[in-house]
Amino acid sequence: MKYLLYCVFANPGPRRPKTLLGVGRQPVFLVEKDGLSAAVSRIPSADLPPAISRILAYEKVIESLHRRRAVIPLRYGSAFETPSQILEFLEERGQQYQALLRE
């Protein structure tokens, strides 16, 4: 299994987004680091190649979160092996993402 990253946004604090189902009807959860949240779901490696149904499900998650807040969408296929790699990704790009979200 891999972890599919949908988008990044400012940490919602105590107000959590409603439960969403992502690609493969997997629940979407948040990985948080330094005031940023990444919307993520698990995905089998075999389900990672793009297909219309997967891309539409991916887009639906991003649109749902964007209705409530500013998001930085990622390209379909942005996948990581472990949640700790997502934390490293947020740490590496955190300042850039914070600046984009302030704009």
Secondary structure by P-SEA (a helix, b strand, c coil): cbbbbcccccccccccccccccccccbbbbbbcccbbbbbbbbccccccccaaaaaaaaaaaaaaaacccccccccccccccaaaaaaaaaaaaaaaaaaaac
